[in-house]
């Protein structure tokens, strides 16, 4: 039905459409912008916390802090093969014996302190406290070749290092309390050169304390900080003889000389002392040791050495003159010097070879 003005009538119960105020539209747009911004900030926060290079490195550090070494080795770019070691100028035969929880010391206060792009790689710097010592390390991170929808990363340079460990005076040693035998970690096995350096893979960052504590030798220990990815860390440890070992050697030398003195001859066989006469002896001589040597033991390559020490034997012998047949008793102190070589056998016992000469 038309109205009086001739226009179409509005159906009963239906109101006419009203224009939306401009303020309302602006509010909706603003809310949309804020929502997009919030989503963007959330995505950025999510990326930074879970999918960024710094998050990747932080995860690796957390695994070390929790001593989850198997998982740390599974992190992309951590494990290395012989070719990678050789290309880095490191021994290709480095042992993995120390890549275990028992060989780790505490790692705390790990914190990302820097991140910067370097071509296709990202440099992530971290600070931490390893075994009570503060340290700083920079890792190189790059996109993983197996990257999918979400960004994935890998170490461009493995965070493992190689400790080139030389231990003089012992085949056995401990790293952070974990016992190691050179013959078990060397590719040469039982034929390992006791004086040669043993290459051992270690996690970086980490503090590694090397010490010797056996019945024969001991050392207060040497601590080194592995703080550089895929680097060589030379460590030299010289063990010193224990008081117990020196006491045993002293006893062995005394027993050896006492046995020599039981020989009733002028020149005891295989012994460092003797007596010479121009005439004939009327009866077998009698020897005794009146001054035993004061033995010390010093390192000598893979073994030990007894430095020359003074000792005195005493001889009593009756001598018959070849001119008139008279007999006289000679009693004389005979000074001599004792030295020796000590070889530690595979079973841990020591072979002592005593030598010496007349003074």
KEROKE-853887 format. One line per 2 residues: number of its first residue (from 0); their letters; for each residue x, y, z of C-alpha. Coordinates in nm, 2 decimals, m for minus. Example, Ala and Ser with C-alpha at 12.3 -4.5 7.8 and 13.67 -1.06 7.14 Angstrom:
// KEROKE-853887
0	AS	1.23/m0.45/0.78; 1.37/m0.11/0.71
This chain:
// KEROKE-853887
0	XX	0.00/0.00/0.00; 0.12/0.35/m0.08
2	XX	0.14/0.63/0.16; m0.01/0.96/0.11
4	XX	0.31/1.08/m0.03; 0.30/0.81/m0.29
6	XX	0.61/0.61/m0.17; 0.61/0.25/m0.07
8	XX	0.49/0.17/0.27; 0.71/0.01/0.53
10	XX	0.58/m0.33/0.64; 0.42/m0.32/0.98
12	XX	0.67/m0.42/1.26; 0.98/m0.35/1.05
14	XX	1.18/m0.05/1.13; 1.38/0.13/0.87
16	XX	1.76/0.06/0.85; 1.97/0.31/1.03
18	XX	2.32/0.40/0.92; 2.61/0.26/1.15
20	XX	2.78/0.54/1.33; 3.14/0.61/1.23
22	XX	3.27/0.57/1.58; 3.15/0.21/1.59
24	XX	3.33/0.12/1.27; 3.65/0.28/1.40
26	XX	3.62/0.08/1.72; 3.58/m0.25/1.53
28	XX	3.89/m0.17/1.31; 4.09/m0.08/1.62
30	XX	3.99/m0.40/1.79; 4.10/m0.59/1.48
32	XX	4.43/m0.42/1.47; 4.49/m0.49/1.83
34	XX	4.39/m0.85/1.79; 4.63/m0.89/1.50
36	XX	4.91/m0.71/1.70; 4.84/m0.94/1.99
38	XX	4.86/m1.25/1.77; 5.18/m1.12/1.62
40	XX	5.33/m1.05/1.96; 5.22/m1.39/2.07
42	XX	5.37/m1.56/1.77; 5.69/m1.36/1.82
44	XX	5.70/m1.47/2.19; 5.63/m1.83/2.09
46	XX	5.90/m1.82/1.83; 6.15/m1.66/2.07
48	XX	6.07/m1.91/2.35; 6.05/m2.24/2.15
50	XX	6.16/m2.20/1.79; 6.45/m1.94/1.79
52	XX	6.82/m2.01/1.78; 6.85/m1.90/2.14
54	XX	6.57/m2.14/2.24; 6.76/m2.42/2.06
56	XX	7.08/m2.35/2.25; 6.90/m2.31/2.58
58	XX	6.75/m2.65/2.54; 7.09/m2.80/2.48
60	XX	7.22/m2.63/2.80; 6.92/m2.76/3.00
62	XX	7.00/m3.11/2.89; 7.35/m3.08/3.02
64	XX	7.23/m2.92/3.34; 7.01/m3.22/3.40
66	XX	7.29/m3.46/3.29; 7.07/m3.60/3.01
68	XX	7.37/m3.68/2.80; 7.21/m3.92/2.56
70	XX	6.95/m3.66/2.47; 7.21/m3.39/2.44
72	XX	7.40/m3.61/2.19; 7.08/m3.65/1.99
74	XX	7.05/m3.27/1.95; 7.11/m3.19/1.58
76	XX	7.47/m3.10/1.51; 7.62/m3.23/1.84
78	XX	7.74/m3.58/1.75; 8.05/m3.59/1.53
80	XX	8.22/m3.85/1.31; 8.59/m3.91/1.23
82	XX	8.57/m3.70/0.92; 8.44/m3.39/1.11
84	XX	8.71/m3.44/1.37; 8.98/m3.46/1.11
86	XX	8.86/m3.15/0.93; 8.88/m2.96/1.26
88	XX	9.24/m3.08/1.31; 9.14/m3.31/1.59
90	XX	9.22/m3.68/1.65; 8.97/m3.90/1.45
92	XX	8.99/m4.17/1.71; 8.87/m3.97/2.01
94	XX	8.69/m4.18/2.26; 8.33/m4.12/2.37
96	XX	8.40/m4.26/2.72; 8.34/m3.92/2.89
98	XX	8.01/m3.85/2.71; 7.81/m3.99/3.00
100	XX	7.64/m3.85/3.31; 7.90/m3.98/3.55
102	XX	8.17/m3.77/3.38; 7.98/m3.44/3.40
104	XX	8.02/m3.18/3.67; 7.76/m2.92/3.77
106	XX	7.64/m2.67/3.51; 7.43/m2.38/3.65
108	XX	7.32/m2.03/3.59; 7.31/m2.08/3.21
110	XX	7.19/m1.76/3.04; 7.17/m1.64/2.68
112	XX	7.36/m1.31/2.67; 7.38/m1.24/2.30
114	XX	7.25/m1.33/1.96; 7.36/m1.20/1.62
116	XX	7.33/m1.30/1.26; 7.64/m1.40/1.06
118	XX	7.54/m1.49/0.71; 7.34/m1.81/0.71
120	XX	7.44/m1.87/1.07; 7.34/m1.72/1.40
122	XX	7.59/m1.67/1.68; 7.44/m1.74/2.02
124	XX	7.65/m1.64/2.33; 7.58/m1.79/2.67
126	XX	7.72/m1.74/3.02; 7.72/m2.01/3.29
128	XX	7.89/m2.15/3.59; 8.06/m2.49/3.54
130	XX	8.18/m2.66/3.85; 8.20/m2.33/4.04
132	XX	8.39/m2.15/3.76; 8.22/m1.88/3.55
134	XX	8.25/m1.91/3.17; 8.12/m1.78/2.84
136	XX	8.08/m1.97/2.51; 7.95/m1.87/2.16
138	XX	7.78/m2.13/1.95; 7.71/m2.12/1.58
140	XX	7.35/m2.22/1.48; 7.20/m2.27/1.14
142	XX	6.87/m2.39/0.99; 6.83/m2.77/0.99
144	XX	6.82/m2.93/0.65; 6.52/m3.13/0.77
146	XX	6.33/m2.82/0.86; 5.95/m2.85/0.82
148	XX	5.66/m2.62/0.87; 5.81/m2.48/1.20
150	XX	6.17/m2.36/1.21; 6.42/m2.61/1.32
152	XX	6.79/m2.56/1.40; 7.12/m2.74/1.43
154	XX	7.47/m2.66/1.55; 7.68/m2.54/1.26
156	XX	7.98/m2.65/1.46; 7.95/m2.93/1.72
158	XX	7.97/m2.81/2.08; 8.18/m3.12/2.16
160	XX	8.55/m3.07/2.23; 8.85/m3.31/2.25
162	XX	9.06/m3.33/2.56; 9.41/m3.45/2.46
164	XX	9.50/m3.60/2.80; 9.85/m3.71/2.89
166	XX	9.89/m3.88/3.23; 10.24/m3.97/3.33
168	XX	10.29/m4.22/3.61; 9.97/m4.41/3.59
170	XX	9.76/m4.61/3.34; 9.45/m4.53/3.54
172	XX	9.30/m4.19/3.62; 8.96/m4.03/3.70
174	XX	8.78/m3.74/3.53; 8.53/m3.57/3.76
176	XX	8.54/m3.89/3.96; 8.47/m4.12/3.67
178	XX	8.74/m4.39/3.65; 8.92/m4.44/3.32
180	XX	9.19/m4.68/3.21; 9.41/m4.58/2.91
182	XX	9.39/m4.94/2.77; 9.01/m4.92/2.76
184	XX	8.98/m4.59/2.58; 9.27/m4.61/2.34
186	XX	9.23/m4.77/1.99; 9.56/m4.95/2.07
188	XX	9.41/m5.13/2.36; 9.66/m5.31/2.58
190	XX	9.94/m5.20/2.34; 9.88/m4.83/2.42
192	XX	10.19/m4.62/2.47; 10.17/m4.51/2.84
194	XX	10.33/m4.18/2.76; 10.10/m4.09/2.46
196	XX	9.81/m3.85/2.49; 9.47/m4.01/2.50
198	XX	9.20/m3.81/2.30; 8.86/m3.79/2.48
200	XX	8.55/m3.62/2.35; 8.38/m3.39/2.61
202	XX	8.08/m3.17/2.62; 8.12/m2.80/2.60
204	XX	8.06/m2.61/2.81; 8.19/m2.82/3.10
206	XX	8.46/m2.83/3.37; 8.67/m3.14/3.38
208	XX	8.89/m3.23/3.67; 9.16/m3.50/3.61
210	XX	9.33/m3.67/3.90; 9.51/m3.99/3.99
212	XX	9.45/m4.18/4.31; 9.60/m4.53/4.31
214	XX	9.81/m4.73/4.56; 10.12/m4.64/4.35
216	XX	10.06/m4.28/4.24; 9.85/m3.98/4.31
218	XX	9.81/m3.62/4.21; 9.60/m3.33/4.35
220	XX	9.43/m3.30/4.01; 9.41/m3.06/3.72
222	XX	9.09/m2.88/3.62; 9.02/m2.75/3.27
224	XX	8.72/m2.57/3.13; 8.59/m2.68/2.79
226	XX	8.44/m2.36/2.66; 8.49/m2.37/2.28
228	XX	8.30/m2.58/2.03; 8.51/m2.85/1.85
230	XX	8.84/m2.74/2.00; 9.14/m2.93/2.12
232	XX	9.22/m2.91/2.49; 9.57/m3.03/2.59
234	XX	9.60/m3.15/2.95; 9.92/m3.29/3.11
236	XX	9.91/m3.46/3.44; 10.22/m3.59/3.62
238	XX	10.14/m3.83/3.90; 10.37/m3.86/4.20
240	XX	10.46/m4.17/4.40; 10.25/m4.23/4.71
242	XX	10.41/m4.27/5.05; 10.28/m4.63/5.05
244	XX	10.46/m4.70/4.72; 10.79/m4.55/4.83
246	XX	10.77/m4.76/5.15; 10.71/m5.08/4.95
248	XX	11.01/m5.00/4.72; 11.23/m4.92/5.03
250	XX	11.13/m5.26/5.17; 11.20/m5.44/4.84
252	XX	11.54/m5.28/4.81; 11.64/m5.37/5.16
254	XX	11.53/m5.73/5.11; 11.73/m5.74/4.79
256	XX	12.05/m5.62/4.96; 12.00/m5.84/5.26
258	XX	11.97/m6.14/5.02; 12.29/m6.02/4.85
260	XX	12.47/m6.02/5.19; 12.38/m6.39/5.24
262	XX	12.61/m6.49/4.96; 12.94/m6.60/5.10
264	XX	13.16/m6.48/4.82; 13.38/m6.17/4.76
266	XX	13.16/m6.06/4.47; 12.80/m6.14/4.53
268	XX	12.63/m6.22/4.20; 12.40/m5.95/4.06
270	XX	12.47/m5.73/4.36; 12.60/m5.37/4.36
272	XX	12.89/m5.43/4.61; 13.19/m5.66/4.63
274	XX	13.54/m5.68/4.77; 13.88/m5.75/4.60
276	XX	14.19/m5.91/4.76; 14.54/m5.98/4.63
278	XX	14.59/m6.29/4.84; 14.38/m6.60/4.91
280	XX	14.09/m6.61/5.14; 14.12/m6.87/5.42
282	XX	13.74/m6.90/5.47; 13.42/m6.78/5.31
284	XX	13.36/m6.41/5.38; 13.06/m6.28/5.58
286	XX	12.86/m5.98/5.46; 12.61/m5.76/5.64
288	XX	12.44/m5.44/5.54; 12.53/m5.17/5.80
290	XX	12.36/m4.88/5.62; 12.06/m4.93/5.40
292	XX	12.00/m4.67/5.13; 11.73/m4.40/5.18
294	XX	11.52/m4.48/4.87; 11.32/m4.22/4.68
296	XX	11.11/m4.27/4.37; 11.08/m4.03/4.08
298	XX	10.87/m4.04/3.76; 11.05/m4.18/3.45
300	XX	10.84/m4.17/3.14; 10.58/m4.45/3.16
302	XX	10.74/m4.59/3.48; 10.95/m4.49/3.78
304	XX	11.31/m4.47/3.87; 11.51/m4.51/4.19
306	XX	11.77/m4.23/4.19; 12.12/m4.33/4.31
308	XX	12.14/m4.36/4.69; 12.43/m4.43/4.92
310	XX	12.46/m4.76/5.12; 12.73/m4.94/5.31
312	XX	12.80/m5.31/5.35; 13.04/m5.47/5.59
314	XX	13.27/m5.77/5.52; 13.46/m6.00/5.75
316	XX	13.70/m6.23/5.59; 14.02/m6.42/5.68
318	XX	14.30/m6.37/5.43; 14.60/m6.60/5.39
320	XX	14.92/m6.44/5.26; 15.06/m6.61/4.95
322	XX	15.41/m6.52/5.06; 15.44/m6.66/5.42
324	XX	15.10/m6.83/5.47; 15.00/m6.61/5.76
326	XX	14.63/m6.54/5.81; 14.48/m6.21/5.91
328	XX	14.12/m6.11/5.96; 13.99/m5.82/5.76
330	XX	13.69/m5.63/5.86; 13.60/m5.34/5.64
332	XX	13.30/m5.12/5.54; 13.23/m5.12/5.17
334	XX	13.05/m4.81/5.04; 12.83/m4.85/4.73
336	XX	12.54/m4.69/4.55; 12.20/m4.83/4.47
338	XX	11.96/m4.73/4.18; 11.69/m4.90/3.99
340	XX	11.41/m4.91/3.75; 11.04/m4.97/3.83
342	XX	10.79/m5.10/3.57; 10.42/m5.10/3.65
344	XX	10.27/m5.43/3.50; 9.93/m5.46/3.34
346	XX	9.78/m5.61/3.66; 9.89/m5.31/3.86
348	XX	10.18/m5.47/4.03; 10.53/m5.32/4.01
350	XX	10.85/m5.49/3.88; 11.16/m5.35/4.05
352	XX	11.50/m5.39/3.90; 11.77/m5.29/4.15
354	XX	12.12/m5.20/4.02; 12.41/m4.99/4.14
356	XX	12.78/m4.98/4.17; 13.07/m4.96/4.41
358	X	13.12/m4.61/4.55
